[in-house]
Amino acid sequence: MAFLPYGRQTIEEDDIAAVADALRGEFLTTGPAVEAFETAFADKVGAAHAVACSNGTASLHLAMLALGIGPGDTCIVPSITFLATANCAAYVGARVVFADVDPDSGLMTPATLAAALSRAGGPVRAVLPVHLRGDACDLPGLARLASGAGAVLVEDAPHALGTTMDFGAGRERVGDCAHSAMASFSFHPVKTIATGEGGMITTNDAALAAKLRILRSHGMIRPPGAEPWVYEMAEPGFNYRLPDINCALGLSQLGKLDRFTARRRALAARYAERLAPLANRVRLAARPDWSDPALHLLCVLIDFESLGVSRAEVMRRLAEAGVGSQVHYIPVHTQPYWQARNGALDLPGATAWYERCLSLPLFPGMADTDVDRVAEALEAATGL
């Protein structure tokens, strides 16, 4: 019986053919596939502009650079996220204030943001909510607080491609930037679509999009009317370009986004049905009313203490049954680097989330019977 990892890419023959065509073409990088992928992506999420880059972390770094954030500035990020959300602020020398999260959804909320703004003790330049698992944060609520504090909202959305929302004014899409300056995506293999490695930033601000494009390629610009070999660098940028090979794969994968997200939703619904009998001790992460997610992660919350079994032991038993699992995430504020800078910090929501969370297999290539197999293995592993 095949091992089920917690996530895996779905690569089909037409994806392989798209990459092969790019390899046979004139450009391996900085060619037409990049713009084609950007244009299609912007259209898919409903944004005016999309800027491709080498990975999701690079997209966050570029967002900080484009906003001019640097030493002396403060950014607020949730503690339950991948390291990159806080690291992107550290890259530019900014101070990071960690926000707590809802213990049952793992999401930053207006209440936890308000508390973080109070602890910041001064001006805040940017707030970076994370659409954890694929569920959307309360963007209007967060945007109101950020705006009132003079801060810019930048969505960290690598989990949420395909997620839609309804805040009472009709259907919206993660990435349309209706409530934020920018949204950042990742195309790592376990994400909703894959390019191997890759990232994208969406925005409705033409000036920001232009700045992002300059910064992803060493800060070079070609002055109007200059000879074709002439370039100027007003400020240093980075080599964060995404090659045509990757963009060709991304464009092919993007054409399957609706199918991939529909399958993820169907699998999540089956998990909900199969895990319902375990609800007293094992339950799905809470889903906000406004969010219709295309889940990247299938997170359950388990009361390990009352079950009398450790998470490590449950994960070991699952692995023996051929079921992979993972933990998303260790609270970032507890990492040695951040503790050395910020000191000890009590964020009870993040602690409660971390103590109970476990991610189970979820990817479009799974069969319905795979969900049944995972549910049975989890029931056995927890002794329920």
N, C-alpha and C positions, 0 to 999 in steps of 0.2 A: 504494500500500500504506500503510495507516494506521500512524502512529508509535505505538510501544508505550512508554508511560512506565513508570517503575519501579513506580508504584502509581497506582491510580485508584478512585474510588468507583463503586459500582453502584447507580444510582437507577432505580427502576422505576415504572410508572404508579400502583401502589397507594401507593407512598411519596409521590408528588406529591398523590394524593387525600387522604392523611392530613394533609398540611400544609394543603391547601385547607380541609379540615374544621375544622382548628384556627383558621384565619383567619376562618372564618364563625362561630366559637363566641363565648362570652361573655368568654373570657380569652385574652390574648396572652402573658401571663406570670403567674407565681405562681398558676396555676390547676390544675385536676385532672389535666392531662396530665403534670405534673411528678411527682406522687405515683404515677401509674400506671406511668410509666417506671421510677421508682425501685423500686417493688415488683416489677415484672417482672424487672428486672436482678438484684436481690438473689436472687430465686428461681432465675434462670438460672445464677448462679455459686455458689449455695449459701451465701450469707452472710445474716446476720440483718438487716443494714441496708445500704442504699445511699443515698448523698446526691449528688444531681446538682449540677453547678456549671458555670461558663461555659467552662472548657477544662481540659485536663490539667495545665497549669502551675498554674492556680488550685487544683486538687485537691491538689497537692503542698504548695502554700503553706498551704492550710487545714489539712492534716495537721500541719504544723510548729506552726501556731498552736494547734491543739486539744491538742497535747502540751505546750504551754507552753514550747517551745524558744525560746531567745533569746540575747542576748549572754553570753559566758562558757561557752556550751555547745559541744560538738563533735559533728559528724555525719560519718559515713563514707559516701562514694559511690564507685562505680566510675568510672574515668576514661573508659571507653568507654560513652558515653551521650549523650543530647542535653543541651544546656546547662541545661535546666530542673531536672534532678535536683540539681545543685549550687546553682543560683540560688535554689531554694526555701529552702535553709538561709541563704544570704546575705541574703535578704529579711528574715529575722528576726534578723539580726546574729550568727548562729552561725558558728563556725569550721568549715571543711571540710577533712577529711583524705581524700585520694584513695587508693583501693585499686587494685591492679593486677588484671588479668583473665587468664583462660586464653587463651593466644595463638591457639588454634584454634577456640574457641567464642565468645570475647569476653565470657564471663560471669565475674562475681565468684565466687570459690570460698572454701571454708573456709580454705584455705591463704593466699590473698591477703587475706582479711579478717583473719586472725590477724596477718599482717605489718603491716597498717594499724593494728590495735589497738595493736600494740607501738609503732609510730611516733607514735601519738596522744599518748603521754606523759602520760596522765591519763584522767579519766572521759570516757565517750562516752555521749551521750544517745540517739542514733538511728543506725541502719544502714539504708541504702536500696539494697538489691539491685535490679538492673534485669534483667528477663526479656528480654534482647536478642534481636531477630528474632522472638520468640515462644517460644523455648525457655526452660523453667523452670530457675531456679537451684536449687542444693541447699538447699532451704528448711530442712529439719531440721538440717542441719549448720550453716548460717548462724545459725539461731535459737538453737542451743545456745551458740555463741560469743557472740552478742549478749547473751543472757540472763546468761551468766557474767560479762560486762563491765558488767552493769547497764543495758544499752541496749535500746531498743525497735526492733523490726523493722518497717519500712514498705516494702511492695513497690511498686516503680515498674513498672507492668504495662501500659502503653499498647499494647505490641506483642503481648500474650499473651491477649487475650480469646478464649476457646474452647480454650485449651491445657489439657490434662489431664496428671496426673502419677501415678506410682506409686512411692512410696518404700518399698514392702514391706508397707504396711498397707491396701492397696486403693486404688481410684481416687480422686483428689482433683482439684479444679478450681482454676486460678488465680483468685483473688478470693474464695475461701471463707474466707480468713484463718485457716486451721487452725494456721498457724505464725507469724502476724504480727498486729500490732495493726490495720493498715489496708492496703488495696491501692488504688492509684490507676490510673485508666484515662483514655484520650483517645478522642474520637470525631471527630478531624480527618479530612478526606475520604479520606486514603490508609489509614486504619486499618481494622480488620475490619468495623466498622459505622460509619456516618457520621451526624452531626447538623449538619454544616457546621463548627461549632466546638462543643466541649462536653467535659465531663469527668464522672467519677463516682468516688466513694470508697466502698469497702465496708468494713465492720467488723462484728464480733460484739459490740461493746461499746456498750450503749445510751447510756451517758453520753457517750462520744466522738461518737456519731451526733448527739445533741442539741446538743453543742458545735459541731460542724461546721455544723449548720443555722443556728444563731445567728450564727456568724461569717461565713457566706456572704451575710448580709443585714444588713450594717452593725452587727452586734452587738445588734440590737433584740430585746427580748422583750416579751410582753404579760403583765403580772402577773395571776395568777388573780383573778377577780372584779372586775377593773378595767373601766371604761367602754370601749366598743369602739375609741375613738380614742386611748386611752392606751398609750404604749409607754415603755420604759426602756432605757437603754444602760449596762450595767455596764462595758463595755470596747469600744473601737472594733473594728468588723469591716470587711468589704469588700462591694462590690456584685459578688458572684460568682454571681448567680442564673442559671439556664439557663431561657430562655423556653419557654412551652408549644409554640410553633411548632417549636422544635428538638426538644423532647421527643416531640412527635407523630411527627416523622421518626425519632427514635431508637427509639421503640416499634415502629414499622413495620419498621425495619431489624432490630431484635432478633428479631422473628419469623422472620427469614431466616438467623439466625446459624448454625444447623446446616447449612444448604445452603451458605452462604459458606465455612464452615470445611472442609466435605467437599471443596469444589472446590479450596481452597488446598492441602489435603493431596494431592489427586490431581495437581495441577500440580507440586507439589514432588517427588512420586514420579517424574513424567515427566522433570523436570529431572535427577534422580539417574541415571536410565537414560541420558539423552542425553549427559550430561557425563562419564559413567564412562570413556569412551575417553580423556579428557583428564586423567585423575586424576594423572598424573605432574607436571603443571604447573598444573592448574586443578582444585580440588576444593571440594565443599560445606563450609560451616562445620560443625565437629564438633557432633554432637547427643548430649547426655547420655542415658544408658540409661533414666533414669526419666521422660524427657520425651516426650510425644506432642503436638507443637506444632501449632497452627493458625498457620503462619508468616505474619507480617506482612511480613517481608523475606526475600528469597531471596539470601543472601550467599554468594559464592564467594571463595575465597582463591587468589590468583594469584601465582606467583613471577615478578614482572615483571623482576627483575634477571637471572635465568637466561634469560629469553626475549629479553632485549635490547630491550625496548620499555617505554616509560613507561606508567603508568596513564592519564595525560592523553591519550596517543596512542590507547590502546585505547578509551577513552571516546569520542574523536572519531570513530574508525572505526565504532564501534557506532552513533553518532548518524547518520552518513552512511548506514548501512544501515537506518535507521528504528527503532533500538532505544535506548531511554533507559536510563541507569544512574545510580547515585549512590554516595556514600561515606558509610558509617555506622560510626563517626563519627571526626572529628578528636579525639584525646585531650583531654579537657577540662582536664587539668592543664597543658597547653601553652598555653592561652589567656592573652593578656597580663594580664588582670585577676587570674587565679589565680597566675601566675608572680610578679607584683608582691607578692602576699601570702604565698605559700608558698615562693618561690624555685624553683630548678631541682630537678626530681624525676626519678629514673630508675625508670621502670616498664616493664621490658622486654616484658612480655606485651602491654601496651597498644600499645607501639611496633610489635611484630611483627604484631599484628592490623591496625593502621592501615596499615602498609606494604603489606599484601597484599589488603585487603578491597575488594570491589566488589559492589554490590547490583544485581540484574537484575530485569526486570519480573515482577511477581507480583500478580495481582488476579483476582477471580472471573470477570470478563468475558472473560478470555483463553480462546482455543481451544487444544486440544492442539497444533495446527499452529503456533501462536504460539511455543510452547516450542521446537519444532523449528527455527523461524526464528531464535530467539535463540541457540540452541546453534550453529547454522551460522555466524551472524554473529560469535559469540565466537571460534569456531575460526579464522575468517578474520582477525579483528582481532588475535589473538595470534600468528598465523603458525604454528599447530599443524597 
